[in-house]
Every structure is written in C-alpha cells, then in structure tokens.
Amino acid sequence: EIILIGKIVPMYIGRLIVGVSIGLNSVIVPLFLREWSPNKIRGLLTSFSGFSIVFGLVCSFALGFGIPSPDEQGHYDLNNQWWRIMLGTNAVFNILQLIGLLTCYRMETPVYLFRKKLKRSCEDSLSMIYDQETIQAKLQDFELEISHQKNGSQDTFLELVSPTYRWATFVGISLALIQQFNGINAINYYSKILIKSTPDHPFSQLTITILTNGISVVKLVTVVFSSLIVDRVGRRPLFLYGVGMMFFAEAFLSYFNYKDMTIPSLVALFIYLFCYGFSIGPVFWVYVAEILPEKGITVVFITHWVGYYGVIKALPYMVDIFKVEGTFAVYSGFCLVGFLFIYFAVHETKGLPRYKIINMFGGKALEESLEEQFVAEGVDTASITAK
C-alpha cells in the first residue's frame, strides 16, 4: 500500500489483506489474553484488546493532521508523501508486534497445551507467570473448562446451539449489535460532518479538527479508567451505568441539535463518549472472551464487524432522512433497548473460573456432573475461583 498509493486495484488488495489480519487479531487477541490471565485480574488484562483499538484510533486521528486539504472539487493530492508516512506508521507497529511474537511470546497458551495433552509444556508455560500452588489450581481450572467435551459437546460451530452455549451465544451476538447500533463508529467516521452539522456553530476548520481528535482522546482516557476498575466494579455494573447514561446523553444530543444549541450539543457528545469509553466499548471485548469458546467468539466478532459496516454505511442516509437530531434519537433508542437487554440477560462474570461461567449460561446439569466428578477425584474447586 505504501508504494502503490493511487493505484486502485493494488490498494484494494492491500486493504483486503489488512482486513483479514484485523479480523484474525480481533478474535485471537482477546482469547489469548483470557487464556493467560489470572481470574482476579482477567478483566484488566483482557481489556488491553479494547485499549489497543482506541489507541490505534488516537494515532490515526493524529496522523490525519498531516493529510493535505482537498481542492475545490474534493480531490486529494495523492503525490503528497504524507500518505506514505501515514501508512508506513502502521507498518512500524506491525513489525513491533511480529518481533514480540517471535521473541517474547513464542510459547502457546497453557489452555491450548493442556488440550493437546502436553501437560509438561503447559506447566512450563504457566511457570513463567504463576507460583507452583497457583499452577495446580490453574490445571484444575483447565480440566473443568474442557471436560464438557467429555460430556457430549463437540468442538464445532454446532456446539454454539447446544444447551451449554446457546444463551451465551445469543447474549454475545446481542452485545455486539448493541455496541455498534448506539452509533459510536458513525461518530468516529463522520465526526467532522456531525460537528459541522450542529446549527450555527462558531468553529473554524482547525477547531473542528481538534474537537474530532478530542473524541478519540476522551475514549482512550476512559478505556484506561475502565481497565483499572473492571475487576473491582464488575462487568455488569459498567454495562448498565454506561449504556444507561449513553441513552440520556444521546437523547439530549438530539434535543440540543433540534434547538440549535451548539455548545450543549458538544457537551452531550463528549459525555456520551465518556460513557461509551468505560462501558460497552472495552468491556464488550472482555465479556465475550469470558463467556464463549473460540468458535463462539468468532461468530460474535463477525457480527460485530458486520454491524460496524452497516452503521457507517447507513449514517449518510440517516442524516438525509432524519437530520442530525433524528439520527441521534434513533441511536438513543438503541441504547434504551440495549440497557433493558443487559439488565435482564447479562450475568456478572467478575473473578469466576470458566466452568462457573458456563454454568450460569445454561450448563447447570454439566456443572453439577463436573462437581461430582472432581469431588470424587479430591479436587478443591474453591481454590480455582481464588486464583
């Protein structure tokens, strides 16, 4: 892409390769972090996935300062070297990630090694992080987690409609749609349009650009805040408080736009961003990785990216039909639906081992059979939760 700026077909091929890479990473990274993390701080470590996405947005918005302005016909100068600098910066991060994988993260996750019956390698992997007592507790946790395969569940996509994972899959897919249909990525992509569309605004082009970059900075700060409290407050309270406040923020945003109140509109917009940043934004990635197996995570993140595409494509048409105030009213309605869904359907997973989470989402009979099995084997399941 860096070399072939302006050549349409090679650029599309480059975008396709980047898209495939992003799709793979969106599934693998939360799963990788979950499988390495102690139960007590699993939320903190898994939330780094959401942090990396927002940090990337901050960097991309910052690099956007250097993009040359279009001419009167809206055409950009593709011979300007800043395009190559912008894309080359992405390549630097990719190279650093590759170096990390080849040097610091050469060993598979303990869960993967345990499933392959490589117990010694699994223990060696765990010993990089845990003491001996915790290693034994983690091994028991892994045994409980994968024992559902011995109780009739198959490692295929069909297991997602089995009683064990059916409800968890529905909850994960619903949260993916809630995360997208509140309009966050419409704001990310069209923030300049939305800010300029607030009637009677007194802002220069530079001010609009700074406000646009401020959107990503606010989200970055709140994602860090969320990461620090998610293991103390829990997932469900953050979901509820965040999405509930997003409903009111977007409702006021719609009203202030309707009344041509520019500054209050911007205040409501940044309150909305703050609420998204500490709740459904980063905690979604944590929660889905906790409640579903690998294939379930894949299905949910496919839904996430389809919703993402639909929202950014729909926004220009929504603004034409409903105006800015009507568009935010629609997004506010989705937040209300999301709040009600979370209140009635989402369970707390803070600090729980995987087999307990499976139990909450429909595997009661499975959990009871596993408890009987491990009591017979003398396994202290209480120690697993503590680790």
matplotlib code that plots the C-alpha trace (Angstrom):
import matplotlib.pyplot as plt

x = [0.0, 2.8, 4.4, 1.2, -0.6, -3.1, -3.3, -6.8, -6.6, -3.3, -4.8, -7.9, -5.7, -3.7, -6.9, -8.2, -5.0, -5.2, -8.9, -8.1, -5.4, -7.6, -10.3, -7.9, -6.5, -9.9, -10.6, -7.2, -6.0, -8.9, -8.8, -5.0, -5.3, -8.1, -6.2, -3.1, -4.8, -5.4, -9.1, -8.6, -7.3, -8.7, -10.8, -7.8, -5.6, -8.3, -9.3, -6.0, -7.6, -10.1, -7.3, -5.2, -8.1, -8.7, -5.0, -4.9, -7.8, -5.9, -2.8, -4.8, -6.6, -3.3, -1.7, -4.7, -3.4, -0.8, -3.2, -3.4, -6.7, -8.7, -9.1, -12.3, -13.6, -12.9, -9.9, -6.8, -3.2, -2.0, 1.5, 1.9, 4.3, 2.2, 0.0, 3.1, 4.1, 0.6, 0.5, 4.2, 3.5, 1.0, 3.8, 6.1, 3.5, 3.1, 6.8, 7.0, 4.1, 5.9, 9.1, 7.2, 5.6, 8.9, 10.8, 8.6, 5.5, 7.0, 5.1, 1.5, -1.1, -1.4, -5.0, -4.0, -1.1, -3.4, -6.0, -3.2, -2.3, 1.1, 0.9, 4.7, 4.8, 1.6, 3.3, 6.4, 4.2, 2.4, 5.6, 6.5, 3.8, 2.5, 3.9, 3.5, 0.4, -1.4, -0.2, -2.0, -5.2, -5.0, -4.5, -7.7, -9.4, -8.4, -9.7, -13.0, -13.2, -12.6, -14.4, -17.6, -16.1, -16.2, -19.9, -21.2, -20.3, -18.4, -15.7, -17.6, -19.9, -22.8, -21.9, -23.0, -26.6, -26.2, -27.8, -24.4, -23.6, -27.0, -27.8, -24.2, -24.0, -27.3, -26.0, -22.7, -24.3, -26.7, -23.9, -22.0, -25.1, -25.7, -22.0, -22.4, -26.0, -25.5, -23.7, -20.2, -18.5, -20.7, -19.3, -15.7, -16.0, -18.3, -17.4, -16.5, -19.8, -21.7, -19.9, -20.3, -23.9, -24.7, -26.6, -25.0, -21.6, -18.9, -16.0, -13.1, -11.8, -8.9, -11.2, -13.4, -10.3, -9.1, -12.6, -12.6, -9.3, -10.6, -13.2, -10.6, -8.6, -11.6, -12.3, -8.6, -8.7, -12.0, -10.8, -7.8, -10.2, -12.4, -9.4, -8.5, -11.9, -13.4, -12.2, -13.4, -16.7, -17.6, -18.7, -22.5, -22.5, -20.2, -22.5, -25.6, -24.3, -22.6, -25.3, -28.0, -26.1, -25.5, -29.3, -29.7, -26.6, -27.8, -31.4, -30.1, -27.8, -30.8, -32.8, -29.9, -29.4, -33.1, -33.0, -29.8, -27.8, -24.2, -22.2, -24.6, -24.7, -20.9, -21.0, -23.6, -21.5, -18.4, -20.5, -21.7, -18.2, -17.1, -19.9, -19.1, -15.4, -15.8, -18.6, -19.8, -16.7, -13.9, -15.9, -17.6, -14.3, -13.6, -17.1, -17.4, -14.0, -15.1, -18.5, -17.8, -15.5, -13.3, -15.9, -18.4, -16.0, -15.5, -19.3, -19.8, -16.9, -18.2, -21.5, -19.5, -17.8, -21.0, -22.7, -19.8, -20.0, -23.8, -23.7, -21.1, -22.8, -26.2, -25.3, -25.3, -28.7, -30.0, -28.8, -30.5, -33.8, -33.9, -31.4, -28.8, -31.2, -33.3, -30.3, -29.2, -32.7, -32.6, -29.2, -30.6, -33.5, -31.0, -29.2, -32.5, -33.1, -29.5, -30.0, -33.1, -31.4, -28.3, -30.5, -32.4, -29.9, -26.3, -24.8, -21.8, -18.6, -16.1, -13.4, -15.2, -13.5, -14.7, -16.7, -18.7, -19.4, -20.6, -22.9, -24.5, -25.4, -27.2, -24.8, -26.4, -26.5, -23.0, -21.6, -23.3, -21.8, -18.4, -18.6, -19.4, -16.6, -14.0, -15.2, -14.7, -11.2, -10.4, -10.1, -10.6, -12.7, -13.0, -9.2, -9.8, -12.0, -9.5, -6.8]
y = [0.0, 2.4, 2.0, 1.8, 4.9, 5.9, 2.5, 1.3, -2.5, -3.0, -0.7, -2.9, -6.0, -4.3, -3.3, -6.9, -8.3, -5.7, -6.5, -10.3, -9.5, -7.3, -9.9, -12.6, -10.4, -9.3, -13.0, -14.2, -11.3, -11.4, -15.2, -15.2, -12.7, -14.6, -17.9, -16.3, -14.2, -15.0, -14.9, -12.0, -9.6, -11.2, -8.1, -5.7, -7.8, -8.7, -5.1, -4.3, -5.6, -2.7, -0.3, -1.2, -0.4, 3.0, 3.8, 3.0, 5.4, 8.2, 7.6, 7.6, 10.8, 12.4, 11.4, 12.8, 16.3, 15.9, 15.0, 17.8, 19.5, 18.6, 21.0, 22.7, 19.6, 17.5, 15.7, 14.9, 15.1, 11.5, 12.6, 14.1, 11.9, 12.2, 9.3, 7.0, 8.3, 7.6, 4.0, 3.4, 4.2, 1.3, -1.0, 0.0, -1.2, -4.4, -5.0, -4.5, -6.9, -9.5, -9.1, -9.5, -12.7, -14.1, -13.3, -12.8, -14.9, -18.0, -20.4, -21.4, -20.6, -23.0, -23.9, -24.9, -27.1, -28.7, -29.6, -31.2, -33.3, -31.6, -31.2, -30.7, -27.9, -26.5, -26.4, -24.8, -22.2, -21.4, -21.2, -18.1, -16.3, -18.3, -20.0, -23.7, -23.6, -21.4, -23.7, -26.6, -24.6, -23.4, -27.0, -27.9, -25.0, -26.1, -29.6, -28.3, -26.0, -28.6, -31.5, -30.5, -32.2, -35.4, -34.8, -34.8, -31.3, -31.2, -28.8, -27.4, -24.5, -26.7, -26.5, -22.9, -24.0, -26.7, -26.0, -25.3, -22.3, -21.4, -18.5, -17.3, -17.1, -15.1, -12.7, -12.2, -11.5, -9.1, -7.2, -6.9, -5.3, -3.0, -1.9, -0.9, 0.3, 3.0, 4.9, 5.1, 4.3, 6.7, 9.3, 8.0, 8.2, 11.2, 13.4, 16.3, 16.1, 15.8, 18.7, 20.9, 20.0, 21.4, 24.6, 28.0, 26.6, 29.2, 26.9, 27.2, 24.3, 23.9, 23.9, 21.2, 19.1, 19.5, 18.5, 15.5, 14.3, 15.1, 12.4, 9.6, 11.1, 11.0, 7.4, 6.5, 8.0, 6.3, 2.9, 3.2, 4.1, 1.1, -1.2, -0.2, -0.7, -3.6, -6.3, -4.3, -3.0, -5.9, -6.2, -5.9, -2.6, -0.9, -2.1, -0.8, 2.6, 3.2, 2.3, 3.9, 7.2, 6.9, 6.8, 10.1, 11.7, 10.9, 11.9, 15.4, 15.5, 15.0, 17.7, 20.2, 19.8, 20.3, 23.5, 24.8, 24.7, 24.0, 24.1, 22.0, 19.5, 19.1, 18.7, 15.9, 14.3, 14.2, 12.8, 10.1, 9.3, 9.1, 6.7, 4.5, 4.5, 3.0, 0.5, -1.2, -0.2, -2.0, -4.3, -6.0, -7.5, -8.7, -10.2, -12.1, -13.7, -14.9, -16.4, -18.2, -20.8, -20.0, -20.5, -18.5, -15.6, -15.9, -15.7, -12.7, -10.7, -11.4, -9.9, -7.0, -6.2, -6.6, -4.2, -1.8, -1.8, -1.4, 1.6, 3.6, 2.9, 3.9, 7.2, 9.5, 8.2, 8.5, 12.2, 12.9, 11.3, 12.1, 15.0, 15.0, 15.3, 12.4, 10.3, 10.7, 10.0, 6.6, 5.8, 6.8, 4.3, 1.6, 2.4, 2.1, -1.3, -2.3, -1.2, -3.3, -6.3, -6.1, -5.7, -8.9, -11.0, -10.3, -12.1, -11.0, -12.9, -11.0, -13.3, -16.5, -19.5, -20.7, -23.7, -21.4, -19.1, -22.0, -23.0, -19.5, -19.5, -22.9, -25.6, -26.4, -30.1, -30.0, -28.1, -30.5, -33.5, -31.9, -31.0, -34.7, -35.8, -33.6, -34.1, -37.8, -37.0, -34.8, -31.6, -28.4, -26.4, -23.5, -22.8, -22.3, -19.3, -17.7, -18.0]
z = [0.0, 0.8, -2.6, -4.7, -3.5, -6.2, -7.9, -7.2, -7.7, -5.6, -2.9, -2.7, -2.4, 0.3, 2.2, 1.8, 3.4, 6.2, 6.8, 7.1, 9.6, 11.7, 11.7, 12.9, 15.6, 16.9, 17.7, 18.7, 20.9, 23.5, 23.5, 24.0, 26.9, 28.5, 28.5, 30.1, 32.7, 36.4, 37.3, 39.7, 37.0, 33.9, 33.1, 33.4, 31.1, 28.5, 28.3, 26.7, 23.5, 23.6, 24.6, 21.6, 19.3, 20.8, 20.9, 17.2, 16.6, 18.5, 16.4, 13.1, 14.0, 15.0, 11.7, 9.9, 10.8, 8.1, 5.3, 2.7, 2.2, -0.9, -3.8, -4.7, -6.4, -3.3, -4.8, -2.8, -4.0, -3.9, -4.8, -1.3, 0.7, 3.9, 2.7, 2.7, 6.1, 7.5, 6.1, 7.0, 10.6, 10.7, 9.3, 12.2, 14.7, 12.8, 12.8, 16.5, 17.0, 14.9, 16.8, 20.1, 18.9, 17.7, 20.9, 24.0, 23.1, 21.4, 23.7, 23.1, 25.8, 28.7, 27.8, 24.3, 25.5, 28.1, 25.4, 23.4, 26.4, 26.7, 30.4, 31.0, 28.4, 29.9, 33.4, 31.9, 30.2, 33.5, 35.4, 33.5, 35.4, 38.4, 41.5, 42.0, 44.1, 41.5, 38.7, 40.2, 40.7, 37.0, 35.8, 37.7, 36.1, 32.6, 33.4, 34.4, 31.4, 28.8, 30.4, 28.6, 25.6, 27.5, 28.3, 24.7, 23.5, 20.2, 19.2, 16.2, 15.5, 16.3, 20.0, 19.9, 19.6, 22.3, 25.7, 27.2, 24.9, 23.3, 25.6, 25.9, 22.1, 21.9, 24.6, 22.8, 19.4, 21.1, 22.8, 19.5, 17.9, 21.0, 20.8, 17.2, 16.9, 19.5, 16.7, 18.0, 14.7, 12.9, 15.2, 14.6, 10.9, 10.4, 13.4, 11.3, 9.5, 12.7, 14.4, 11.3, 11.1, 14.5, 13.5, 13.9, 15.0, 15.6, 14.9, 12.5, 10.5, 12.9, 15.9, 14.2, 13.6, 17.2, 18.5, 16.2, 17.7, 21.1, 20.6, 20.4, 23.3, 25.5, 24.6, 25.3, 28.8, 29.7, 28.4, 30.7, 33.6, 32.7, 32.7, 36.2, 37.7, 35.7, 38.1, 41.2, 40.0, 37.7, 34.1, 34.5, 36.5, 33.9, 31.2, 32.9, 34.1, 30.8, 28.4, 30.6, 30.6, 26.9, 26.4, 28.2, 26.5, 23.0, 23.9, 25.0, 22.0, 19.7, 21.6, 21.6, 17.9, 17.3, 19.3, 17.5, 20.8, 19.6, 22.8, 24.8, 21.9, 22.1, 25.9, 25.5, 22.7, 25.0, 27.9, 25.6, 24.5, 28.2, 29.0, 26.0, 26.8, 30.2, 29.4, 26.3, 24.3, 26.2, 28.5, 25.5, 24.4, 28.0, 28.5, 25.1, 25.7, 29.1, 28.2, 24.9, 23.4, 20.4, 17.7, 19.6, 19.8, 16.1, 15.4, 17.7, 16.2, 12.7, 13.9, 15.4, 12.1, 10.0, 12.4, 12.1, 8.3, 8.4, 10.8, 8.9, 5.6, 6.9, 8.6, 5.5, 4.5, 8.1, 8.2, 4.9, 6.1, 9.8, 10.0, 12.8, 15.6, 14.4, 13.8, 17.4, 18.6, 16.8, 18.4, 21.8, 21.2, 20.6, 23.8, 25.7, 24.1, 25.0, 28.6, 29.0, 27.4, 29.7, 32.8, 32.1, 30.2, 31.2, 34.2, 36.2, 35.5, 37.6, 39.0, 38.1, 36.6, 33.2, 34.4, 36.7, 33.8, 31.6, 34.4, 34.5, 30.8, 30.7, 31.8, 35.2, 34.7, 33.3, 36.2, 38.7, 36.9, 36.9, 40.6, 41.4, 39.2, 40.8, 44.4, 43.7, 42.5, 45.5, 43.5, 45.6, 43.2, 45.7, 45.2, 41.5, 41.9, 44.2, 41.6]

ax = plt.figure().add_subplot(projection="3d")
ax.plot(x, y, z, "-o")
ax.set_aspect("equal")
plt.show()
